[in-house]
Amino acid sequence: MTLNQSGWHTPVAADHPAAALLSAAAVRERCAVVMRYVESGASPNFVWHADKLPVVARYVAETIRLRYPDLQVPYHSRQRHFEAGGVDRWQALATAHGLDADKAERARIAIDLVIPSVLLDAGAGAAWKFADAATGQTHARSEGLGVASLRMFESGALSADAVQPLRCDASALQAITPQRLAEAFQVTADNPLVGLEGRATLLRRLGEVIAATPAVFGTPARLGNLYDYLLSKSHDGVLKAAVVLETLLHALGPVWPGRIALDGVSLGDCWRHPALADGLLPFHKLTQWLTYSLLEQLEWSGLQIEGIDALTGLPEYRNGGLLLDLGLLEPRAADFATRSWQVDDEAIVEWRALTVIALDRIAAAVRTELGLSAAQFPLARVLEGGTWAAGRRIAAELRPGGGPPLTLISDGTVF
């Protein structure tokens, strides 16, 4: 969908040039083109070392066994960050408010929480942390952002109804300011959060977009009404993961900052790379992360989710850093690790594409290491168990503070 002059959404037609880019299949297919380009030796940016794949797979499998000795790995999801420090804050919230009695309303409230939380989950920067008063714990990076966003939601800051604080309404989102976000996330001169202005802008834009999309988010607009829309797209209690993703890509597409557009439709997390005939390379990282993060809540409501492996791995600095730190991917530039990169630099776009395809290959090799099938151990579990944790683990082994092996300049809406 796109915003027309009246502010309302119009559908992206199936024959619109943007439609072919708004899917996980497009991400995987186009990233595979870039992988072939690099493997052919044509890239000025990277060398792919296929002989390192078994090394990476063993390291990831070892990480999985350390974290989940019984191999009962949950999905890669924002839910994991709400559980930081061994405290299941979402379940505590649900119990305190009696949400388990109404599965549909619990799902709506989970969506109300998860969507803004995921949109706020771009890299926090190495200096920021969040002190969770309720538990006495302090968390940084993704866990800190997850806990901070849950506490903000719990306070009623995203609800337009003081009697019902556990909601996320369009009007409340549109009122978010950087100052309000800074207060909720404990931002000070000594505790800076990367991309604060961009995060606040993203939430306000989210409010505008859902208000303009009554077919999906209802009137007055509430994020949780997405549950009812997705329920209408299920068949005999079965919902395809690709339907969740494509709904989010179409419904929330106008939220993302204007970058590349085709005939008036913003392509969101889509960039240019010379290996593609039309130059366009989509990733939809945050939208796929959002999809992964909604799956278990949708399943809890009683829906059966099919085709989870249709989604791709997430091209961000933990998964991508794993490739660099273990030598599966070698930068050609001697200053790759020391210079600062923009998200639209060709080398960064290429690195992200290689990460998507590498994660598929690593997942297959990890399953062999663990003696499990794809059905038993889908990509969503490999990511969680998994490549993301392994990327963080190897970073901590190699660098004080565990930062990534490169410096990215981000506005808080990509990574």
JOGIQUI-V116644 format. One record per residue. N is the residue number from 1. RES is the residue in three letters. SS is DSSP state (hx for helix, st for strand, lp for the rest). Layout:
# JOGIQUI-V116644
n->N res->RES ss->SS
n->N res->RES ss->SS
This chain:
# JOGIQUI-V116644
n->1 res->MET ss->lp
n->2 res->THR ss->st
n->3 res->LEU ss->st
n->4 res->ASN ss->lp
n->5 res->GLN ss->lp
n->6 res->SER ss->lp
n->7 res->GLY ss->lp
n->8 res->TRP ss->lp
n->9 res->HIS ss->st
n->10 res->THR ss->st
n->11 res->PRO ss->lp
n->12 res->VAL ss->lp
n->13 res->ALA ss->lp
n->14 res->ALA ss->lp
n->15 res->ASP ss->lp
n->16 res->HIS ss->lp
n->17 res->PRO ss->lp
n->18 res->ALA ss->lp
n->19 res->ALA ss->hx
n->20 res->ALA ss->hx
n->21 res->LEU ss->hx
n->22 res->LEU ss->lp
n->23 res->SER ss->lp
n->24 res->ALA ss->hx
n->25 res->ALA ss->hx
n->26 res->ALA ss->hx
n->27 res->VAL ss->hx
n->28 res->ARG ss->hx
n->29 res->GLU ss->hx
n->30 res->ARG ss->hx
n->31 res->CYS ss->hx
n->32 res->ALA ss->hx
n->33 res->VAL ss->hx
n->34 res->VAL ss->hx
n->35 res->MET ss->hx
n->36 res->ARG ss->hx
n->37 res->TYR ss->hx
n->38 res->VAL ss->hx
n->39 res->GLU ss->hx
n->40 res->SER ss->lp
n->41 res->GLY ss->lp
n->42 res->ALA ss->lp
n->43 res->SER ss->lp
n->44 res->PRO ss->lp
n->45 res->ASN ss->lp
n->46 res->PHE ss->st
n->47 res->VAL ss->st
n->48 res->TRP ss->st
n->49 res->HIS ss->lp
n->50 res->ALA ss->hx
n->51 res->ASP ss->hx
n->52 res->LYS ss->hx
n->53 res->LEU ss->hx
n->54 res->PRO ss->hx
n->55 res->VAL ss->hx
n->56 res->VAL ss->hx
n->57 res->ALA ss->hx
n->58 res->ARG ss->hx
n->59 res->TYR ss->hx
n->60 res->VAL ss->hx
n->61 res->ALA ss->hx
n->62 res->GLU ss->hx
n->63 res->THR ss->hx
n->64 res->ILE ss->hx
n->65 res->ARG ss->hx
n->66 res->LEU ss->hx
n->67 res->ARG ss->hx
n->68 res->TYR ss->lp
n->69 res->PRO ss->lp
n->70 res->ASP ss->lp
n->71 res->LEU ss->lp
n->72 res->GLN ss->lp
n->73 res->VAL ss->lp
n->74 res->PRO ss->lp
n->75 res->TYR ss->lp
n->76 res->HIS ss->lp
n->77 res->SER ss->lp
n->78 res->ARG ss->lp
n->79 res->GLN ss->hx
n->80 res->ARG ss->hx
n->81 res->HIS ss->hx
n->82 res->PHE ss->hx
n->83 res->GLU ss->lp
n->84 res->ALA ss->hx
n->85 res->GLY ss->hx
n->86 res->GLY ss->hx
n->87 res->VAL ss->lp
n->88 res->ASP ss->lp
n->89 res->ARG ss->hx
n->90 res->TRP ss->hx
n->91 res->GLN ss->hx
n->92 res->ALA ss->hx
n->93 res->LEU ss->hx
n->94 res->ALA ss->hx
n->95 res->THR ss->hx
n->96 res->ALA ss->hx
n->97 res->HIS ss->lp
n->98 res->GLY ss->lp
n->99 res->LEU ss->hx
n->100 res->ASP ss->hx
n->101 res->ALA ss->hx
n->102 res->ASP ss->lp
n->103 res->LYS ss->hx
n->104 res->ALA ss->hx
n->105 res->GLU ss->hx
n->106 res->ARG ss->hx
n->107 res->ALA ss->hx
n->108 res->ARG ss->hx
n->109 res->ILE ss->hx
n->110 res->ALA ss->hx
n->111 res->ILE ss->hx
n->112 res->ASP ss->hx
n->113 res->LEU ss->hx
n->114 res->VAL ss->hx
n->115 res->ILE ss->hx
n->116 res->PRO ss->hx
n->117 res->SER ss->hx
n->118 res->VAL ss->hx
n->119 res->LEU ss->hx
n->120 res->LEU ss->lp
n->121 res->ASP ss->lp
n->122 res->ALA ss->lp
n->123 res->GLY ss->lp
n->124 res->ALA ss->lp
n->125 res->GLY ss->lp
n->126 res->ALA ss->lp
n->127 res->ALA ss->lp
n->128 res->TRP ss->lp
n->129 res->LYS ss->st
n->130 res->PHE ss->st
n->131 res->ALA ss->st
n->132 res->ASP ss->st
n->133 res->ALA ss->lp
n->134 res->ALA ss->lp
n->135 res->THR ss->lp
n->136 res->GLY ss->lp
n->137 res->GLN ss->st
n->138 res->THR ss->st
n->139 res->HIS ss->st
n->140 res->ALA ss->st
n->141 res->ARG ss->hx
n->142 res->SER ss->hx
n->143 res->GLU ss->hx
n->144 res->GLY ss->hx
n->145 res->LEU ss->hx
n->146 res->GLY ss->hx
n->147 res->VAL ss->hx
n->148 res->ALA ss->hx
n->149 res->SER ss->hx
n->150 res->LEU ss->hx
n->151 res->ARG ss->hx
n->152 res->MET ss->hx
n->153 res->PHE ss->hx
n->154 res->GLU ss->hx
n->155 res->SER ss->lp
n->156 res->GLY ss->lp
n->157 res->ALA ss->lp
n->158 res->LEU ss->lp
n->159 res->SER ss->lp
n->160 res->ALA ss->lp
n->161 res->ASP ss->lp
n->162 res->ALA ss->lp
n->163 res->VAL ss->lp
n->164 res->GLN ss->lp
n->165 res->PRO ss->lp
n->166 res->LEU ss->lp
n->167 res->ARG ss->lp
n->168 res->CYS ss->lp
n->169 res->ASP ss->st
n->170 res->ALA ss->hx
n->171 res->SER ss->hx
n->172 res->ALA ss->hx
n->173 res->LEU ss->hx
n->174 res->GLN ss->hx
n->175 res->ALA ss->lp
n->176 res->ILE ss->lp
n->177 res->THR ss->lp
n->178 res->PRO ss->hx
n->179 res->GLN ss->hx
n->180 res->ARG ss->hx
n->181 res->LEU ss->hx
n->182 res->ALA ss->hx
n->183 res->GLU ss->hx
n->184 res->ALA ss->hx
n->185 res->PHE ss->lp
n->186 res->GLN ss->lp
n->187 res->VAL ss->lp
n->188 res->THR ss->st
n->189 res->ALA ss->lp
n->190 res->ASP ss->lp
n->191 res->ASN ss->st
n->192 res->PRO ss->lp
n->193 res->LEU ss->lp
n->194 res->VAL ss->lp
n->195 res->GLY ss->lp
n->196 res->LEU ss->hx
n->197 res->GLU ss->hx
n->198 res->GLY ss->hx
n->199 res->ARG ss->hx
n->200 res->ALA ss->hx
n->201 res->THR ss->hx
n->202 res->LEU ss->hx
n->203 res->LEU ss->hx
n->204 res->ARG ss->hx
n->205 res->ARG ss->hx
n->206 res->LEU ss->hx
n->207 res->GLY ss->hx
n->208 res->GLU ss->hx
n->209 res->VAL ss->hx
n->210 res->ILE ss->hx
n->211 res->ALA ss->hx
n->212 res->ALA ss->lp
n->213 res->THR ss->lp
n->214 res->PRO ss->hx
n->215 res->ALA ss->hx
n->216 res->VAL ss->hx
n->217 res->PHE ss->hx
n->218 res->GLY ss->lp
n->219 res->THR ss->lp
n->220 res->PRO ss->lp
n->221 res->ALA ss->lp
n->222 res->ARG ss->st
n->223 res->LEU ss->hx
n->224 res->GLY ss->hx
n->225 res->ASN ss->hx
n->226 res->LEU ss->hx
n->227 res->TYR ss->hx
n->228 res->ASP ss->hx
n->229 res->TYR ss->hx
n->230 res->LEU ss->hx
n->231 res->LEU ss->hx
n->232 res->SER ss->hx
n->233 res->LYS ss->lp
n->234 res->SER ss->lp
n->235 res->HIS ss->st
n->236 res->ASP ss->lp
n->237 res->GLY ss->lp
n->238 res->VAL ss->st
n->239 res->LEU ss->st
n->240 res->LYS ss->st
n->241 res->ALA ss->hx
n->242 res->ALA ss->hx
n->243 res->VAL ss->hx
n->244 res->VAL ss->hx
n->245 res->LEU ss->hx
n->246 res->GLU ss->hx
n->247 res->THR ss->hx
n->248 res->LEU ss->hx
n->249 res->LEU ss->hx
n->250 res->HIS ss->hx
n->251 res->ALA ss->hx
n->252 res->LEU ss->hx
n->253 res->GLY ss->hx
n->254 res->PRO ss->hx
n->255 res->VAL ss->hx
n->256 res->TRP ss->lp
n->257 res->PRO ss->lp
n->258 res->GLY ss->lp
n->259 res->ARG ss->lp
n->260 res->ILE ss->lp
n->261 res->ALA ss->st
n->262 res->LEU ss->st
n->263 res->ASP ss->lp
n->264 res->GLY ss->lp
n->265 res->VAL ss->st
n->266 res->SER ss->st
n->267 res->LEU ss->lp
n->268 res->GLY ss->lp
n->269 res->ASP ss->lp
n->270 res->CYS ss->st
n->271 res->TRP ss->st
n->272 res->ARG ss->st
n->273 res->HIS ss->lp
n->274 res->PRO ss->lp
n->275 res->ALA ss->lp
n->276 res->LEU ss->lp
n->277 res->ALA ss->lp
n->278 res->ASP ss->lp
n->279 res->GLY ss->lp
n->280 res->LEU ss->st
n->281 res->LEU ss->st
n->282 res->PRO ss->st
n->283 res->PHE ss->lp
n->284 res->HIS ss->lp
n->285 res->LYS ss->hx
n->286 res->LEU ss->hx
n->287 res->THR ss->hx
n->288 res->GLN ss->hx
n->289 res->TRP ss->hx
n->290 res->LEU ss->hx
n->291 res->THR ss->hx
n->292 res->TYR ss->hx
n->293 res->SER ss->hx
n->294 res->LEU ss->hx
n->295 res->LEU ss->hx
n->296 res->GLU ss->hx
n->297 res->GLN ss->hx
n->298 res->LEU ss->hx
n->299 res->GLU ss->hx
n->300 res->TRP ss->hx
n->301 res->SER ss->lp
n->302 res->GLY ss->lp
n->303 res->LEU ss->lp
n->304 res->GLN ss->st
n->305 res->ILE ss->st
n->306 res->GLU ss->st
n->307 res->GLY ss->lp
n->308 res->ILE ss->hx
n->309 res->ASP ss->hx
n->310 res->ALA ss->hx
n->311 res->LEU ss->lp
n->312 res->THR ss->lp
n->313 res->GLY ss->lp
n->314 res->LEU ss->lp
n->315 res->PRO ss->lp
n->316 res->GLU ss->lp
n->317 res->TYR ss->hx
n->318 res->ARG ss->hx
n->319 res->ASN ss->hx
n->320 res->GLY ss->hx
n->321 res->GLY ss->hx
n->322 res->LEU ss->hx
n->323 res->LEU ss->hx
n->324 res->LEU ss->hx
n->325 res->ASP ss->hx
n->326 res->LEU ss->lp
n->327 res->GLY ss->lp
n->328 res->LEU ss->lp
n->329 res->LEU ss->st
n->330 res->GLU ss->st
n->331 res->PRO ss->st
n->332 res->ARG ss->lp
n->333 res->ALA ss->lp
n->334 res->ALA ss->lp
n->335 res->ASP ss->lp
n->336 res->PHE ss->lp
n->337 res->ALA ss->lp
n->338 res->THR ss->lp
n->339 res->ARG ss->lp
n->340 res->SER ss->st
n->341 res->TRP ss->st
n->342 res->GLN ss->st
n->343 res->VAL ss->lp
n->344 res->ASP ss->lp
n->345 res->ASP ss->lp
n->346 res->GLU ss->hx
n->347 res->ALA ss->hx
n->348 res->ILE ss->hx
n->349 res->VAL ss->hx
n->350 res->GLU ss->hx
n->351 res->TRP ss->hx
n->352 res->ARG ss->hx
n->353 res->ALA ss->hx
n->354 res->LEU ss->hx
n->355 res->THR ss->hx
n->356 res->VAL ss->hx
n->357 res->ILE ss->hx
n->358 res->ALA ss->hx
n->359 res->LEU ss->hx
n->360 res->ASP ss->hx
n->361 res->ARG ss->hx
n->362 res->ILE ss->hx
n->363 res->ALA ss->hx
n->364 res->ALA ss->hx
n->365 res->ALA ss->hx
n->366 res->VAL ss->hx
n->367 res->ARG ss->hx
n->368 res->THR ss->hx
n->369 res->GLU ss->hx
n->370 res->LEU ss->hx
n->371 res->GLY ss->lp
n->372 res->LEU ss->lp
n->373 res->SER ss->lp
n->374 res->ALA ss->lp
n->375 res->ALA ss->lp
n->376 res->GLN ss->lp
n->377 res->PHE ss->lp
n->378 res->PRO ss->lp
n->379 res->LEU ss->hx
n->380 res->ALA ss->hx
n->381 res->ARG ss->hx
n->382 res->VAL ss->hx
n->383 res->LEU ss->hx
n->384 res->GLU ss->hx
n->385 res->GLY ss->hx
n->386 res->GLY ss->hx
n->387 res->THR ss->hx
n->388 res->TRP ss->hx
n->389 res->ALA ss->hx
n->390 res->ALA ss->hx
n->391 res->GLY ss->hx
n->392 res->ARG ss->hx
n->393 res->ARG ss->hx
n->394 res->ILE ss->hx
n->395 res->ALA ss->hx
n->396 res->ALA ss->hx
n->397 res->GLU ss->hx
n->398 res->LEU ss->hx
n->399 res->ARG ss->lp
n->400 res->PRO ss->hx
n->401 res->GLY ss->hx
n->402 res->GLY ss->hx
n->403 res->GLY ss->lp
n->404 res->PRO ss->lp
n->405 res->PRO ss->lp
n->406 res->LEU ss->lp
n->407 res->THR ss->st
n->408 res->LEU ss->st
n->409 res->ILE ss->st
n->410 res->SER ss->lp
n->411 res->ASP ss->lp
n->412 res->GLY ss->lp
n->413 res->THR ss->lp
n->414 res->VAL ss->lp
n->415 res->PHE ss->lp
